[in-house]
């Protein structure tokens, strides 16, 4: 079946694929998403069960990435770690986008005193360094998969709120919005039919960039003991466990560290490519 794409969509796809950053970043991101989805099919061992008689084994034909201090297969745990990290990042970003877009849209469209009051709250949140805000939220809600998603969403929320507010302020001054107001359309209809659909470019680009940062933040929270807890295979938690065995079992931190670095790099490159193509201020 041939997909029926509009000329604009085909042009956008051609521009994306000609962009060097996107062409490198997108396959990396796609590869890690596929790895996360098919993890049960390609991993030879249970990621949470070990064999103490095989503890701290170096990479071999039996255990491609070696084993950890409990004899668990590091390859299996690293591949499952892709699934956990992507779930945390995507769910956290989705939570931040929904809350931030609604908050920023309400602030930008309302204007005046409402906008002033809502943005002062955002300014207070943005005064915290990202990782500090994430640590604060994680410390309040406690460790665990769901709670680290909440922490990731909370620390991303103020940025999406401010970005959406800025885009809404620009779009609501355009002629077609003024025309809709002149014919008596409701504020709800104007906001969701005209303003928000035309304010999503910066949200999409920022969301892609923040996904990589969120994977890194989730790993940092787990490394500090505030995120996903062992025995759940998560890259930050795996690196934390490796701290006691840096010299005798470097495979415990090298492989999850490589996967974490490459995944974050992929999202950052893809986000840069999207920005190059979608940003109307950047000329080819």
N, C-alpha and C positions, 0 to 999 in steps of 0.2 A: 504494500500500500504506500503510495506516494503522499507525503505530507503537503498540504495545500497552504503554503506560506505566502504572506503578502510581500510585495516588493520591498517594503520598509524593513520587514523582518529579515529577508535575505541579505539586504544591504548591511544591516546591523551585524549579522553573523559573519559576513565577509570581513567587516572591519575588525571584529573581535579576533578572528583567526589570523589576521595580518598583524595583530599587535603582539610583539615579542613577549611581553610580560604575561599576557593572558595565555599565549600558546605554550608557555612553560608551566605556568601555575595551574591551569585547568586540568591537564592530564594528571598532575600530582594529586590534586584534590579528588578527582574522580577515582584514581587508583586507591586512595585511602578509604573513600566511601565504599567502594566495592569490597575491599579487604574487610571492613567492618561488617558488611552485610553477609559475606560468605564465610566468616570466621569459623563457624562450626564445621564447614565442609573441608577446610584446608588445614586445620590444626590437628596434629597427630595425637595430642594428649589433652586430658582435662586440665584447664588452666588453674584450677584451685586445689587439685589433688597432687601430692608429691610422693616421692619415695626417698626416705632418708638415706638409704644405702647408695643413692646416686647424687647426693647433695654436692653442690659446688663443682660440677663436672664442666670442663671446658667444651667449647663447640666441637661437635663430632657428627658423624653420619647418623647417629641415633638421635642426638639432640642438637639440631642445627645451630642454635644460639647458646647451647650449654644449659645448665640447670642452676637454680638458686639455692639458698641455704636450706631449704626444705625438700630439695630434689624435684621441684616443679619445673616443667619445661618452659624456658624463657621465650622460645619462639611462639608457643601457644599463648602465653600470657601477653606478649607484645602485640600479637595480632588482635586478641580480644581487647587489648588496651585501646586500639584504634576505635573499636565500637563504643567503648565507654566514653572516651574523650569526645568523639563526635556527637554522641547523644547529649552530653553535658553542654557542649558548645552550641549546638543547634537549638536545643530546648531553652537554654539561657538567653540566647540572642532573640529567639521568637518571643519570649516573655518580655524582654527589654523593648523590642520593637512595638509590640502591642501597647504596652503601658506608655512608652515614650511618645509614640505617634499620637495617641489619644490626648495625652497631657499637653504635648507641644502644639497640637492643632487647636485645642481649646484655648490655650494661652494666646497664640498668635491671632486667632480669629476674633476673640473677645476684645483684645486690645485694652488700652487705658489702664485703669487701676487693677483689673483682674490679671492682665498680662504682667504688670509690675510685681504683684504679690506672688504669682506662681513662679516667675523667673528668679525671684530672690531665694526661693527654696532650692531651685536648681543650682544657683550660684553657691549656696552653702555646701551642697553635695559635691560640686565640682572642685571645691576648695580642698577636698581630700584627695591625695594621690590614689590612683586607681586601685593598686594592690592593697593599700591601707583600708579603703572602703570595703573591698571584697573580704579582707580579713575580719573587719569589724562585723559585717553582716554574718559571715560564717561562724564567728565566735558567738553571736547571739542565737542563731538558729541551730547550731550544733553541726557535727559531721554527718556524712551520709550522702548518697547520690542525689536524692531530691533536694536536700538542703544546699548542696553545692550548686545546683541549677538555680536555686533562688538567689544565692550569693552572686553568681555570674550575671543573672538578669538584673539584680539590684545595682551592681556597680556599672553596668552599661546603660541603665535607664536614663540618667541625666544627660548623657551625650546625645541619645536619640531624641530626647525631648527638646533640647536646644536646637539641634539640626532641623527637626520638623518645624519648630516655631519660626526659624529663619526662612525656611522655604515657603511656609504659609503666608508670612508677611509679604513676601515678594509676589506670590501668585494672586493674592486677594486684591491687589491693586490693578490687575490686568482688566482689559475692556470686557471680556466675556463674563467675568465675575460681576462687574458693575451692571452689565445688561441683565444678568439673572436677578440681581437685587432689584433692578428697576421694574421688572415684570412681576415682582411680588413672590418669587420663590422663597421657601422657608430657609432659615439659616442652616438647618440640618441638611437639606437637599443641596444647598450651595456648597457646603463644606465637603460632603461625601461624594457629590457628583462631579464637581468642578475643581475644587481646590486640592483635596488630598491626592487624587489620581495624578495630578500634575506636579506634585511635590515629592514624589517617591524616589526620584533619581538619586539624590544624596543619601537617602536612607538605605537604598540597595547597595550602593558603593560602600558606605560606612559599615553596613552589616557584614559585608564580605571581609573587610579589613578587620573588624572587631571579632570575627569568628576565630581567626588565627590567634589574636591576643587573648581571647577567652579560653582557648585550649591551653595556652601557656599559663594563664591565671589559675585555671582549674588544677593543672599539674602542680603549680606552686602551693595551692591550698592543701592538696593531698600530701605534698612533700612535707608541709608543716604540721600535718596531722589534723587539719581542719576540713578536709574534703572527703573523697572516697576512701574507705578504710579497707585494709587487708582483711581477707584474702582476695577481694575483688581486684582483678587485674587492671590497674590504671597506671599510666606512665609515671606520674609524679610519685605515687605511692611506691612503685617499683624502684625508683631511684632512691627514695628515702630508705628502703630496706637494704639497698646496696651500700649505704654509707659505711657500714661496719666491715665490708669486704672489698674495699676499693683496690687493695693490692693483690689479694689472693683470688678474687673472682671479678675482674673488670667487666666481664660480659654481662653482669647483672645491671650495670648502669649504661654501658656503651650502646646496646641495641635499643632500649626504650628511649635513650637520649637522642639517638640518630632519628628514630621515627618521629619523635616530638619536634625536632628541629626542622626536618623536611616538611612535615605537615604544616607547621606555622609558616614556613617559607612559601609553600604552595598557595595558601590562602592570601598571603600578602601580595604575591605576584599577581594572582587573579584579580584581587581588588584594585591594584594599580592599573591593570589592563582595562577593567571596567570603567575606572575613572577617566582614563585616556579617551575611551570611545564615547562614553555617555555624557561627559562634561561638555556643555555647549561653549564654554569659555576656552577650551583647548582646541586649536585648529590643527588639522593634519598638515 
